[in-house]
């Protein structure tokens, strides 16, 4: 099949999937007013793949079928491949202002990394490696949308999953000749309502005990599978908006987050990639080097998002000429620093890429870890700067519809900026409200805070894994020891020559 178009994607959403929202089952994800905006956005991204202007950026020729497939499926063999993939991600992310972080490229890159590392899955049995490889090729060559669901429900966080009194987490309750049977729930499945498939992978530590084995698995399942239920959070859309220009991000970029409930769902054996093995689950992302590839994707998303936030903030400041003030220039300079630091880390990760045991290359992890840890703080600050620069103007800007209504002449006169007319100012400040104040913006901030995991545990992991600690500490002791014994000249020898 190869790359599909937006029409084909929207048609897929007419399957039998069981999606629940606001107390009722959704009849059609593609047409429901709370969901259709994001559906059309995904369709637009798929259509870009067929545009001659973008096709060489967004696609490559499948080694399996000879047809065009998404560039995000590429298994990078060189630094140039990483750069090609980054350009693909950046193209989609700039098209969505960096606000649609779970577009299909995210999981495509993750799945490609797992497929390349099929020998790691095969440690539980050759068939597991063969399955992950075959599944990747099937997804790639059919251009499916995947998402994942990683976390157990927040019930009793003081106990490991197998010891909780309320047994709500997804687990294997049985198996037969056809496959495994899964019951329970997983949470925070962003994009589930719009996806062809769910990739259910391990993310939290699982104790290597017999009673924990039913929770130790990895598998793929169609969203429309019998017994699978998608329970969505309420939409952040403002359904009574007088104009789409009032909420230029919310109405088309709400990816929708969901709880996934498995009501005795049968998972065929050819879709089971890890089976009741805590040792396989724990550390899987690091052993396969999938995390390096994933970080490369979401750091590219972060770059596009930071650039967009800088653009909004600069436009606000220039519209009111507040950018002549030093403190405003200082805030904008903060945002410039964030943008350029992310860009530099991305390029460093590519320049310092290393071969993997699987015949691919992986971007260097430390530059990407730096962005991973710092971007949540950067994004909170960017949102705060937009709120500060917009100030009262954000809460007093009218609906864009007022420009065409009975108060149009008044709005045209009194809502001008120093450098722009009222129409431009209303558009800009409605956008700034959506990115800095609205429910959509609050969800984006929370999303970034936990996008890549618990920041406390991530910080602990980074400290534990950082490879240069001992080297840097030894430099300190070496210098002090040499100074103590009077050898000042030797103490000045640079570390690279020592």
N, C-alpha and C positions, 0 to 999 in steps of 0.2 A: 504493500500500500504506500509506504513512504509518508512524506509530510501531508497532513490533512489541512483543510481550510476551515474557516470559521463556521460555515454552514454545516459542515460535517460534524464539527464539535457540538454545535447547538442541537443538532438532531440526536446525538448520543444522549443528551440530557433528558430525552423523552422516554428513557427506559423505565424499569419498574422500581427504581430506588425509593427507599422509604425515608424521606426527609421530613422532620418535624420542626415547626417554627411557630412561636406564639400560640401554642396549644392545639394547632391543627396540622394535619399532614399536608405538605406542599403538593399541589397537583402537577405543577410544571416548574422546574427550576429555571428554565429558559425564559419563561414569561411572567413569573411571579414578580410583582413590582418591588419587593424587598430584595430580590436576588438577581433580577435580570441585568442590572447594570454591570455587575462583575462578570456575569456570563458573557455579555457583549464585549467586555474588555478582553477576556481570554480569547474570544473569537477573533478580535482584532489582531491580537498577537499572532495567532495562527495564520491569518491572512497575510501578515507581513512576510511570512516565509515564502509566499508565492510571488511577492513583488520583486521584479527584476532588480530593483534598486538595492534590495536587502538580501536577496537569496544567497549570494556567496558569503555574506557575513553570518547569516543565521542558519545555514545548512551546509552539509557536505554529502558526499556520495557514500552510501552504505557499503561496507565491504561484503555484506552478506547478500544483498539483493541488487546492488547497482543503482538503486533509486535514491533520491534525495531524502535525507533524514536530518533531524535537528542537530545543530552543532553542539548543543549541550550534552549530547550522547557520546561525543568523541572520547576515546581513551588516549589521553595525551602521552606522546612518546618523546616530545622535545619541548624546549622552552617556547618555541614558536607555536606549538599546539596550545599551550597554556594561554598565550597571548591571543590566539584566535578565539578560544573559548571565552576569555574575558571580554573581548569585543562583542561577542554575541550576547552575553549576559548584560553588558553595559547598554547595548542597544535596546533590549527589552526594558531594562530598568529605567532608563531615561524616558522611555515612552510612557511609563507609569509613575514617573516622579520618585522612584525608589519606594513607593508606598504599597507595592503589591509583591511583598517578599516571598510569597509561596507560589509564584508562577511556576509553570511546569519545569523550567530549567533547574530549579533547586533539586527536585527529586531525580531528574534525569542524571545530573552529575553524581549524586549520591549512589544511584543504582549502577552507573557505569564503574564507579570505584569498587563497589562490591563485586561486580562481575569480573573485573580485572583480577581481583583477589580471590577468585574461585578456589585456588588451592588451599586457602585458609578455611573455607567452608568444608572442603573435602576432608579435613582432618577428622570430622565426625563420620565420614563415609564418602566414598567417591560420588555417590548419587547426589549428595547435597551440593557439591561443587558444580556438577552438571546442571542441576536445577536452576541455580542462581544465574548461571551463564545463559541458559536457554530462555529464562524469563526476561533477562535484559534484552536479548536480541528480539524477542517478541514485542516488548514495549517499544523499543527503538524503531522497529520496522513498521509498527502500527501507529506510532506517534500518540500514544496514550498520555493522558494527564494522570500523574500519580500524586498522592500526598501520603503523609504518614501519621501515625498516632503512637505516641511514645510513652506517656505517663499513666500510671495507675491513678484511679480517683483519689482525691484527698479525703481520706476517711479517718484513719488513725496513724498519724505520721510519727508516732513514738515507737512503732513496732514494724518489723519486716513484714512483707506482704503475706507470707504464709501463716503468720501468727495473729493476724487481725481477726477480731470476733465477727465483724461484718465482712463477709467474704464477697466483695464486689468487684475485685480486679479480674480482668480477663485471664482465663486459664484453660488448659486442656482438661476437659472432663471425660473424654473418651476417644477412642479411635477404632477404626475398622478397616476393611480392605480398601475403601475409597480414600480415607484420609483421617485427619484429626477433627474433633468436635470442640469448638471453643464457646465458652459462656463467660459473661462478665463484661466489664467496660474498660475503655481507655479514654483519656481526655486530651483536650487541646489538639484537635485535628483540624487545623486550618485548611481551608479549601476543600474539605470533604464533600460538601454538597455539589461541587462542580467536577469532581474527579472521576475518571474511569475506574481507578483501582486504589486500594490502600496497601501500603507496604508497612507491615507491623513488625517493628524491630525492637530489640532490647536497648534501653538507655540507662536504666538505673541498676545498681549493683544487686545481684541475686545471690543469696547464700547457697553454698554448694551442699545442700541437704536434700534427702529424698522428698521431704514434704514441700520443698520449694520447686522441685522439678516441673510440676505442671505450669508454672509461671515462666519457665525458661524456654522461649521459642522465638522464631522469626518466620514470617510467612507473608504471602500476598493474597489479596482477596478482592473480587469486584465489589464496588460500592453497591451494586444492585443485587448482591448475593442474598439468597433467602435467609431471613432471620437477622440481617444486619440493619441496624437503625441508626440514623444520623440525627442527633438531638442538638439543634442549633441554638446559640444564644440569640437574644433579640437583635435585630438589625440596628445599626447606628444611623440609618437613613432617616431623613425628615420627610415623612410621607406627604405632609401638607404644604411642601415648598411651592411658592408661587412661580419660581423660575429655577431651572437647573443650574443657572449661574450663581444661585445662592449657596450651593453646596457642590462646588466643582470637583472635589475629590470624593466626598462621601458617596455620592450617587452612583459612582462607577468603580470604586476601588475598595469596597468593603469585602474582603475575602471570606468573611464568615467563619467563625470558630465553632467547633462542635464537640460533643461527647459522642463516642462510638459505643454502641451497645451490641454485643454479640449474643444473640438469643439462640444458642445451640447451632452455631453456624458451622457447616461442613467445609473444611479446607482440604482440597485434594492434595495427595502426597506430592505431586509434581510442583506444588506451590509452597511446600514446607522447606525452609532453608536451614533452620536450627530446630532440633527436637529434644526437648527436656534435658538440656545441657547448660548448666550454669557456667561452666568453664568456657564454653563457646560464646555465650552471651557477654560475659564480663570482659570489657576491653575490646570488643569486636571492632568498634570504629577506629581505634588506634592501631590495632594489629593489621587491619586492612588498609590503613592510611586513608580511609574514606574521610576522616575528619579534616585532613589537609585540603582535600578537594572541595569539601563543603564550605570550609572557611574561605577559600578563594572565591566561591560564588557569593557568599553573603557579604564579604568585604567589598566586592564590586557593587552589590546592592547598596551598601552603606555609602560608597562614594557618590553614586547617583542621588541618593537621598540627601546627603550633605550639600551637594551642589545645588539641589533644588531649594533647600532651606536657605542657603546663602542668597540665591536669586530672589526669593520672596523678601527677605530682610533688606536687601539692598534696594529693591524697588520701593519698599515702604519708605525707607530713609530718604531716597531721592525725591519721592513724590511730595514730601513735606519740607525738603531742603534741610532736614535735621542732620544730614551727613556732613554738614559744615562743622559740626561740633566734635571736639576731640573725643569725648566719652562715647559718642555714637560710632565714630571711626574705630575706637578701641573694641567695641562689641563686634563690629563687622570684621575686624582683623582677627578676633578669636575664631570666627567661623571660617575665615580663610585658612587659618592654621590647621583647623580640623580637616578641611577638604584636602589640603596638600599633604598632611601627614598620612591620611588614608591612601592617597595616590602613591606616595613614596613607599609605603609598606607593601602595597600590592605589587609594584614593580620589583621591589627587593625580593619578594617571595618567588617571583618568576626567575629573576636573575640567579638566585641561589637554589634553584630547584635541584632535586637529587633523584637518581634512579631508584625505583622501588624493586623489591624482589619479584615483581609480577610483570616486568617488561614495560612498565610505564614510567613516567616521572611524576613526582609530587612536589608542589610548591613548598618552599621552606616554611616551617610552621611558626617560628618565633615572630616574624613580622606580622603574620596573620593573627596570632594570639594577642599581639599588642592591640590591634584594632578590635578584636573580639572583646577585650576587657575594657577598652576606653570608650568605644562608641556609645554604649548606653548613657554614660555621663555626658558625652558630647551632645547627644540628641536632646537630652533633658535641657541642657543649656541653650541649644539652638531654639527650642520651643520657647524658652523663657525670654530670649532676646527678641523674638518676634512679638511676644506679648508686650514686652517693654517698649519696643519701637512703635507698635500700633496703638498701645495705651487706650484712651477713651475712644479713639477712632474705630476700634474693633467692635465695641459694643453699641455704637451709635450709627453705624452704617445701615442704610435701609435695604430692603429687598431690591434686587435688580429689576423686578417687575414694576417698581415704583417709577422707573424712568419712562415707562410706557403708560402709566396710569394717570389719574386725575391730578396727582401731585408732581407730575413729570417736570414741569417748568421750575417748580420750587427746588426739586432735587438737582436739576441741571445747574441751578444758580448757587445753591448753598453747599453742595457736596464736592466741589472742585478741590483739587490739590494745588500746590504751588506750581507744579510743572506738568500736571495732567488735568484733563477735563473730568467732569463728574462721572461720565460713563466709565472711563478707565479706572477712576478711583474706587467706584463701587465694586467693579469686577475684582480689582486687586485686593481690597479690604475684605470682601466676602471670601476670597481664597485664603487670605491670612487668618480670618476667623476659623475657617475649616481646618487649617493646618496647625493653628495655635490654641484654639479654645474649645472647639466642638467635641462631641462624643467620639467622633472619628479620630480626632487628634489625641484624645485621652487614651483610646485603645492603642494607637500607634506608640505612644510613650510606654505604656505597660508592656506592649509587645517587644519593644527594644530592650527593656530592662531584663526580660527573661527569654528573649529570642534564642539565645545560645546556651541557656542553662542558668542554674542558681549562681549568682555572682560570687557568693562567699565560697562555695565549693570550687568554682572555677579558679578563683585566686589561690586557693590552697593547692589545687592541681598544678597551676603554673609555677608556683614556688617549688613544689616537689620535683617537677620535671625539668626545670631550667638547667641547661647543661653547662653553663659558664660560671656558676656560683663558686665552685672550688678554685677555678683558675683565677678569678678576680680576687678572691680572698687571699690566695697564696701570694699574689703580687704585693698585697698590703704587708703581709708578714715578712716577705723577702726584703722589701724596702726597709722595714723597721729593724730587722736583724742586721742588715748591712750598715745602717746608720749607727746602730748600737755599738758595733765593733769598729767604728771609725772609718769605714770604707765608703766615703761619700761619693766618690766618682763612680764606683761600681753600682751604687744605689740609683744612679741616674740613667743606667742602660735601659732603653725602651723595651717593653715586654716582647715585642716581635723579634728582637735580636738576642734576647736573653737565652 
